[in-house]
């Protein structure tokens, strides 16, 4: 593990007041890209620290997975002495990012105007639940709430299924990716103009745009009577196919794909019934076409189906379970899953940065930090004297990480 950042953002310094998943995922990616991420935590720590599988208190699997390449400083933001420390930190960074409710952070004296007064060219990024120019600006928001509000959960009902959330924090993670893009765009603008700016990524608006990319349907045309929703998905055209020994996902896309497939299966009757060069007609019959394939599916093994799809260049894959992903032949070859030594957790597994930079490679140079692990180090960088650091510690204003339990 390289001990120093090598990515394209090396030299950029980010003050990170985010917590849970959305913000920490975004700042981890920025850290992978080389930025120095200073993670500000309360004395109790990021509320996601206990979540997932844990070996030790405060370092659950979710926290470990989305907080590498960061330094942790634990301070009491309700204490004026801590706020003085934070203000000193602000003057040393390029980007300030948080996902608190705006009224709460302004109550701490850390709103955009206050931070801008300390560092006029600051890039101040906030991930909100709802855009601050709307009536829901002050409402709390979590992943389930935004999945529901953006129309995504309602699509289950449109598809005749029981209403349920996606089995993934898709709203948090999608908004987190958009937050990464927002920070990068603002940094690019700063490089050109020398000016900072306020940047907001509202979860609801972001997820509505995300969901509607394929589901706008008739709503895209003013006056249309057609319903919204991408009917090829909603009507259940594409579905997993059961085989003799498992499931596969198969997606014959062109007329050539379908003709080759039905021919190989000895079903010339289906070629005559469905084969057409007109993809609009093919889309209209897609549910029936997949129904025929699903009926044939259990007659053959997964390996047989995969060989058949390989022969005719039909996109296909076995359906993998999460626990089998490290053995996926492609992921194994590209070394996606890697291991490192964590000072408290021992050997841990992580997923390397997935973006490839030829000249400035993203890298992992430190594991997720213990709560307050870098408090002393960061304060010393600000020029705060040792006696003053000890005084802050004695008065419960800051917290430092105790020595590793593994020595």
Phi and psi in degrees as a GROMACS rama.xvg file:
@    title "Ramachandran Plot"
@    xaxis  label "Phi"
@    yaxis  label "Psi"
@TYPE xy
-65.4403  130.574  UNK-2
-82.3155  -4.45735  UNK-3
-129.781  151.416  UNK-4
-69.4599  141.011  UNK-5
-123.415  -2.25928  UNK-6
-73.3521  174.479  UNK-7
-66.4944  -14.7017  UNK-8
-98.1872  10.7465  UNK-9
-55.4744  129.681  UNK-10
102.131  -17.8454  UNK-11
-84.4661  138.32  UNK-12
-120.821  127.903  UNK-13
-124.958  127.679  UNK-14
-93.4107  116.821  UNK-15
-111.581  107.369  UNK-16
-106.684  28.8832  UNK-17
-90.8338  162.575  UNK-18
-148.521  175.217  UNK-19
66.6439  -118.467  UNK-20
-119.205  -49.788  UNK-21
-51.5554  -61.4879  UNK-22
-66.4607  -49.0676  UNK-23
-58.8035  -35.9576  UNK-24
-62.3983  -44.0463  UNK-25
-62.3732  -47.132  UNK-26
-71.3359  -27.8533  UNK-27
-63.893  -42.7644  UNK-28
-61.4983  -42.398  UNK-29
-63.7639  -34.9734  UNK-30
-67.4354  -40.8944  UNK-31
-58.723  -34.3725  UNK-32
-78.3209  0.266023  UNK-33
113.322  -9.64078  UNK-34
-68.9249  147.454  UNK-35
-83.4789  107.789  UNK-36
-98.5633  116.141  UNK-37
-100.18  105.56  UNK-38
-87.5758  113.039  UNK-39
-89.7003  121.271  UNK-40
-122.358  153.93  UNK-41
-68.9667  171.68  UNK-42
-65.3187  -19.575  UNK-43
-91.1907  -13.3737  UNK-44
91.3734  166.616  UNK-45
-53.0707  132.684  UNK-46
-65.1008  -13.7141  UNK-47
-88.3343  -5.14859  UNK-48
-52.2974  -39.6559  UNK-49
-81.1423  -9.79047  UNK-50
-78.2116  152.67  UNK-51
85.9518  -155.989  UNK-52
-85.9197  133.948  UNK-53
-125.942  142.095  UNK-54
-101.027  -36.3924  UNK-55
-130.011  150.694  UNK-56
-60.3202  128.553  UNK-57
90.665  2.57656  UNK-58
-136.005  61.7191  UNK-59
-70.13  167.66  UNK-60
-62.1465  -34.723  UNK-61
-67.6274  -45.6719  UNK-62
-59.6726  -45.5265  UNK-63
-60.5115  -34.6722  UNK-64
-76.8665  -26.8415  UNK-65
-121.919  19.3592  UNK-66
-134.677  20.5716  UNK-67
-69.7569  170.59  UNK-68
56.4212  35.1497  UNK-69
-133.359  156.215  UNK-70
-111.384  134.291  UNK-71
-101.502  129.005  UNK-72
-121.273  125.329  UNK-73
-105.917  116.91  UNK-74
-140.772  155.668  UNK-75
-88.6685  101.479  UNK-76
-69.1711  -9.87023  UNK-77
-89.7453  -0.550545  UNK-78
-102.089  131.532  UNK-79
-61.0978  -34.7594  UNK-80
-63.5816  -37.9091  UNK-81
-64.9577  -40.3738  UNK-82
-64.5076  -33.3243  UNK-83
-62.2483  -41.784  UNK-84
-62.1207  -44.5942  UNK-85
-63.4173  -38.491  UNK-86
-64.4751  -36.3059  UNK-87
-64.9444  -39.2715  UNK-88
-62.3325  -41.26  UNK-89
-55.9243  -41.4337  UNK-90
-67.2084  -12.1778  UNK-91
-103.856  -0.174291  UNK-92
-114.373  165.626  UNK-93
-97.5319  -31.934  UNK-94
-133.788  138.867  UNK-95
-119.026  122.8  UNK-96
-133.644  136.85  UNK-97
-148.652  162.508  UNK-98
-131.027  32.6975  UNK-99
-77.7945  163.895  UNK-100
-67.2662  141.276  UNK-101
-59.8279  -41.5354  UNK-102
-61.8058  -36.1989  UNK-103
-67.7024  -45.0313  UNK-104
-73.34  -31.3212  UNK-105
-68.0946  -32.7532  UNK-106
-63.6842  -26.1723  UNK-107
-83.9653  -5.06061  UNK-108
80.1116  25.5834  UNK-109
-121.697  25.2588  UNK-110
-70.5132  175.263  UNK-111
-57.7244  -47.5964  UNK-112
-63.0888  -38.848  UNK-113
-66.6014  -42.3433  UNK-114
-70.0492  -39.7906  UNK-115
-62.2883  -32.952  UNK-116
-65.3085  -29.857  UNK-117
-80.4229  -43.4743  UNK-118
-135.471  95.865  UNK-119
-57.8505  -27.8545  UNK-120
-99.9164  21.625  UNK-121
-65.9859  142.559  UNK-122
-95.2457  113.88  UNK-123
-111.122  108.208  UNK-124
-112.348  132.588  UNK-125
-130.992  131.682  UNK-126
-99.0827  117.484  UNK-127
-109.734  163.944  UNK-128
-75.0471  -43.6508  UNK-129
-134.685  141.847  UNK-130
-53.1622  140.315  UNK-131
-75.5757  -2.01907  UNK-132
-100.457  13.3876  UNK-133
-119.565  169.396  UNK-134
-69.5696  -17.8483  UNK-135
-94.1857  14.0338  UNK-136
-53.1135  -32.3429  UNK-137
-100.384  2.30393  UNK-138
-74.9718  145.201  UNK-139
-72.0188  152.449  UNK-140
-146.17  134.1  UNK-141
-130.2  174.994  UNK-142
-53.866  -49.5418  UNK-143
-59.6559  -39.9672  UNK-144
-63.0378  -44.3707  UNK-145
-73.0215  -38.8278  UNK-146
-55.1509  -39.5275  UNK-147
-74.2245  -42.3735  UNK-148
-72.4246  -25.9912  UNK-149
-86.6582  -2.42935  UNK-150
97.407  -8.58969  UNK-151
-66.3925  -46.4409  UNK-152
-63.9296  -38.4396  UNK-153
-62.1423  -21.9828  UNK-154
-63.6966  -29.1211  UNK-155
-59.769  -44.7138  UNK-156
-65.8976  -39.1209  UNK-157
-62.0075  -26.3112  UNK-158
-93.3361  7.39344  UNK-159
76.638  16.4866  UNK-160
-106.367  165.41  UNK-161
-66.5366  135.464  UNK-162
-63.6706  129.217  UNK-163
-159.296  163.524  UNK-164
-82.7194  156.163  UNK-165
-63.7483  143.939  UNK-166
-79.5186  45.2717  UNK-167
-162.871  149.887  UNK-168
-78.4589  64.6091  UNK-169
-69.3688  -32.7377  UNK-170
-70.9038  -46.2285  UNK-171
-57.8431  -48.58  UNK-172
-72.3498  -37.3422  UNK-173
-65.0127  -47.0361  UNK-174
-62.9198  -33.3755  UNK-175
-63.2075  -41.9885  UNK-176
-63.6729  -39.9287  UNK-177
-65.9539  -35.8885  UNK-178
-62.4986  -40.2795  UNK-179
-57.2834  -48.8551  UNK-180
-60.7284  -39.071  UNK-181
-63.8175  -43.5805  UNK-182
-63.0965  -44.5579  UNK-183
-62.7222  -41.8426  UNK-184
-64.418  -41.5953  UNK-185
-66.5597  -37.5913  UNK-186
-63.5497  -38.9828  UNK-187
-64.6161  -43.0282  UNK-188
-62.9596  -41.2644  UNK-189
-61.6702  -39.4271  UNK-190
-62.4564  -35.8218  UNK-191
-79.6739  -37.969  UNK-192
-110.845  -19.7187  UNK-193
78.3647  4.28333  UNK-194
-105.863  144.093  UNK-195
-90.9385  -176.436  UNK-196
-168.814  166.51  UNK-197
-89.6911  131.795  UNK-198
-128.628  129.851  UNK-199
-124.162  133.854  UNK-200
-118.987  97.6682  UNK-201
-83.1779  130.157  UNK-202
-62.3318  -47.3134  UNK-203
-61.5534  -51.0508  UNK-204
-61.3141  -39.7189  UNK-205
-62.2317  -43.0459  UNK-206
-76.7133  -28.8268  UNK-207
-64.1294  -45.0387  UNK-208
-62.4521  -39.8998  UNK-209
-63.3649  -47.6191  UNK-210
-68.4915  -38.9033  UNK-211
-79.5483  -6.75761  UNK-212
-51.5464  -43.1708  UNK-213
-109.232  -11.1511  UNK-214
-103.389  7.97817  UNK-215
-59.1623  -42.7831  UNK-216
52.8603  -133.634  UNK-217
-64.1824  -20.1162  UNK-218
-65.6419  -17.3372  UNK-219
-70.1311  -18.1649  UNK-220
-117.608  118.333  UNK-221
-61.572  128.889  UNK-222
88.3903  -5.70504  UNK-223
-69.8902  143.15  UNK-224
-93.5336  -3.69973  UNK-225
-70.685  146.003  UNK-226
-75.5075  155.516  UNK-227
-72.6629  167.548  UNK-228
106.824  136.389  UNK-229
-83.1872  102.737  UNK-230
-64.9419  -29.1684  UNK-231
-62.8275  -29.5497  UNK-232
-84.9795  -47.4357  UNK-233
-66.7442  -30.9894  UNK-234
-87.2951  6.92934  UNK-235
73.7024  32.0306  UNK-236
-63.5391  -54.2651  UNK-237
-93.6069  122.744  UNK-238
-142.652  154.287  UNK-239
-57.0131  150.376  UNK-240
-113.313  123.844  UNK-241
-75.2892  136.096  UNK-242
-111.783  -173.994  UNK-243
-61.248  -32.9684  UNK-244
-130.968  20.7056  UNK-245
166.765  -145.689  UNK-246
-137.418  150.016  UNK-247
-131.813  158.045  UNK-248
-108.363  125.006  UNK-249
-133.869  137.227  UNK-250
-135.886  75.9999  UNK-251
-61.4526  126.325  UNK-252
-111.693  -41.0501  UNK-253
-99.2696  168.377  UNK-254
-59.9727  -37.5451  UNK-255
-62.5656  -42.5667  UNK-256
-57.7728  -50.8351  UNK-257
-65.8241  -42.2625  UNK-258
-62.6232  -45.0595  UNK-259
-62.5545  -41.9412  UNK-260
-64.4455  -51.6458  UNK-261
-65.4348  -34.3  UNK-262
-63.1721  -47.3814  UNK-263
-63.9551  -29.0208  UNK-264
-86.124  0.911307  UNK-265
71.2234  28.3839  UNK-266
-115.143  66.591  UNK-267
-64.8468  -23.0664  UNK-268
-63.629  -32.5915  UNK-269
-75.6864  -31.2686  UNK-270
-62.1707  -46.9291  UNK-271
-64.397  -33.0743  UNK-272
-77.764  -38.6164  UNK-273
-116.147  -20.3604  UNK-274
-64.0488  129.091  UNK-275
-161.297  144.774  UNK-276
-81.6927  -6.9401  UNK-277
-90.4301  106.194  UNK-278
-67.3257  -22.9263  UNK-279
-65.3038  -41.2309  UNK-280
-67.1516  -41.1684  UNK-281
-61.7532  -42.9138  UNK-282
-61.1263  -35.8622  UNK-283
-65.9737  -27.5447  UNK-284
-101.56  6.048  UNK-285
-59.7817  -36.4169  UNK-286
-64.6919  -42.3269  UNK-287
-67.1762  -38.1136  UNK-288
-64.6898  -45.2615  UNK-289
-67.5481  -34.048  UNK-290
-60.5261  -39.1395  UNK-291
-65.2404  -42.2286  UNK-292
-66.8045  -41.1688  UNK-293
-62.9948  -31.899  UNK-294
-68.9305  -35.2649  UNK-295
-80.5027  -27.5961  UNK-296
-44.1723  -52.0142  UNK-297
-66.7939  -8.04973  UNK-298
-72.9594  -18.96  UNK-299
-131.032  160.065  UNK-300
-77.6372  164.824  UNK-301
-59.0069  -42.6807  UNK-302
-61.0078  -40.6102  UNK-303
-61.6158  -47.8907  UNK-304
-61.6009  -41.3023  UNK-305
-65.4488  -40.4389  UNK-306
-63.07  -40.3945  UNK-307
-63.086  -45.2524  UNK-308
-66.6179  -37.3439  UNK-309
-62.5404  -42.2338  UNK-310
-60.9947  -38.4192  UNK-311
-106.693  15.843  UNK-312
55.4264  41.9483  UNK-313
-95.6965  124.416  UNK-314
-57.5061  128.284  UNK-315
-162.238  155.619  UNK-316
-156.356  147.41  UNK-317
-63.1103  154.746  UNK-318
-87.7467  117.223  UNK-319
-93.3394  144.419  UNK-320
-90.0169  154.549  UNK-321
-50.4303  -46.396  UNK-322
-67.5562  -16.4509  UNK-323
-94.6494  -3.77999  UNK-324
-59.9326  -37.8499  UNK-325
-59.4615  -20.1  UNK-326
-98.3839  2.84792  UNK-327
-59.0089  126.638  UNK-328
-58.0261  -37.1453  UNK-329
-71.6302  -46.7159  UNK-330
-64.3581  -33.0111  UNK-331
-67.1051  -42.772  UNK-332
-66.8233  -37.572  UNK-333
-87.8678  4.24996  UNK-334
56.8026  46.9334  UNK-335
-69.2818  -42.5629  UNK-336
-88.9014  123.453  UNK-337
-129.337  173.14  UNK-338
-128.988  151.635  UNK-339
-146.381  164.711  UNK-340
-90.7996  127.052  UNK-341
-104.909  137.346  UNK-342
-59.888  -27.6014  UNK-343
-107.593  -31.796  UNK-344
-97.0329  -7.6534  UNK-345
76.3865  -143.494  UNK-346
-72.7624  123.62  UNK-347
-125.529  153.734  UNK-348
-102.728  142.797  UNK-349
-145.207  168.647  UNK-350
-103.718  122.581  UNK-351
-64.1306  161.777  UNK-352
-55.8426  136.059  UNK-353
-92.703  -17.0088  UNK-354
-82.6685  134.685  UNK-355
-104.293  120.98  UNK-356
-113.557  125.313  UNK-357
-71.3939  -35.4059  UNK-358
-103.108  -28.5683  UNK-359
-128.938  72.4915  UNK-360
-62.898  136.354  UNK-361
-65.9802  145.473  UNK-362
-150.528  167.301  UNK-363
-109.375  115.974  UNK-364
-119.155  -6.40639  UNK-365
-156.138  144.994  UNK-366
-74.2657  172.248  UNK-367
-56.8244  137.672  UNK-368
-80.8344  153.195  UNK-369
-71.4018  159.14  UNK-370
-62.1479  119.053  UNK-371
73.4489  15.3274  UNK-372
-57.8492  -32.8697  UNK-373
-112.719  14.5193  UNK-374
-54.7183  -53.209  UNK-375
-60.5867  -46.4423  UNK-376
-58.9934  -45.615  UNK-377
-69.3474  -41.6262  UNK-378
-64.0247  -38.0087  UNK-379
-64.2016  -37.1652  UNK-380
-62.1153  -29.7292  UNK-381
-80.1848  -2.45154  UNK-382
86.3652  12.7571  UNK-383
-76.87  131.053  UNK-384
-68.6286  154.499  UNK-385
-58.1963  -41.781  UNK-386
-64.0929  -36.643  UNK-387
-71.0222  -36.5239  UNK-388
-63.1783  -43.9526  UNK-389
-64.5572  -34.3499  UNK-390
-66.5333  -42.6878  UNK-391
-61.917  -40.09  UNK-392
-66.3359  -42.9941  UNK-393
-64.7947  -32.1488  UNK-394
-91.5805  9.06729  UNK-395
69.3543  24.8252  UNK-396
-84.9409  -31.9017  UNK-397
-128.343  170.048  UNK-398
-138.713  139.831  UNK-399
-117.914  158.164  UNK-400
-81.4517  132.708  UNK-401
-66.6806  163.423  UNK-402
-56.4181  152.132  UNK-403
-58.1096  140.214  UNK-404
-76.1939  -9.60084  UNK-405
-100.841  -1.17881  UNK-406
